[in-house]
Amino acid sequence: MRDVSYFVACSLDGMIAGPNDAIDWLFTDDDYGFAEFYRSVDCLVMGRKTFDAALSFDPSVSQSSSLVPLHSTAGFQSA
């Protein structure tokens, strides 16, 4: 059986996005362990909005064969 890990940036009150899905509260001066976490997993699942945000930080995210973006938009295809 495989392990499942949940890696998320959240505010002190447990929110992962502000009003209107804002993520302007996130620190972008470091990766805060994401690269190490990414290397340690076989597959990464993220929502479409998180996927879009990740692409804005690092376009190479879309090149991973182990990435599964979830979405509810008809006809969506990852880059």
C-alpha positions in Angstrom: 0.0 0.0 0.0 1.2 3.5 -0.8 1.5 6.4 1.5 -0.6 9.5 0.9 0.8 12.9 1.9 -0.9 16.3 1.9 1.4 19.3 1.3 -0.3 22.6 1.5 0.4 26.3 2.2 -2.2 27.6 4.5 -2.7 30.7 6.7 -2.7 30.5 10.5 -6.5 30.3 10.4 -6.3 27.3 8.1 -7.3 29.0 4.9 -5.6 28.1 1.6 -6.8 31.1 -0.3 -8.2 34.6 0.5 -11.3 36.3 -0.7 -11.7 35.9 -4.5 -9.2 33.0 -4.4 -6.3 35.4 -3.7 -3.0 33.9 -2.9 -1.2 37.2 -2.4 -0.5 36.3 1.2 1.9 33.5 0.1 5.6 34.1 0.6 7.4 33.5 -2.7 11.0 34.2 -1.5 11.7 30.4 -1.1 10.1 27.1 -2.0 9.6 26.2 1.7 10.2 22.5 1.1 8.2 22.0 -2.1 11.2 20.9 -4.2 12.2 18.3 -1.6 8.6 17.1 -1.3 8.2 17.0 -5.1 11.3 14.7 -5.4 9.9 12.4 -2.7 6.6 11.5 -4.4 5.6 9.2 -7.2 2.5 11.3 -8.3 1.3 14.8 -7.6 -2.4 15.7 -7.7 -3.5 19.3 -7.6 -6.5 21.4 -8.4 -6.7 23.4 -11.6 -6.4 26.8 -9.8 -3.3 25.5 -7.9 -1.9 24.1 -11.2 -2.4 27.5 -12.8 -0.6 29.3 -9.9 2.2 26.7 -9.9 2.7 27.4 -13.6 3.1 31.1 -12.9 5.9 30.3 -10.4 7.6 27.6 -12.4 6.5 26.7 -16.0 8.4 23.4 -15.8 5.7 22.0 -13.5 3.7 21.1 -16.5 6.5 18.9 -17.9 6.1 16.3 -15.1 4.6 13.0 -16.2 3.6 12.3 -12.6 1.3 15.4 -12.4 -2.4 15.0 -12.4 -4.3 18.4 -12.5 -7.9 18.0 -11.4 -10.5 20.2 -13.0 -14.2 20.6 -13.7 -13.8 22.6 -16.9 -14.9 20.7 -20.0 -12.2 20.2 -22.5 -9.3 21.3 -20.2 -5.9 19.9 -21.2 -2.7 20.4 -19.3 0.1 22.0 -21.2 
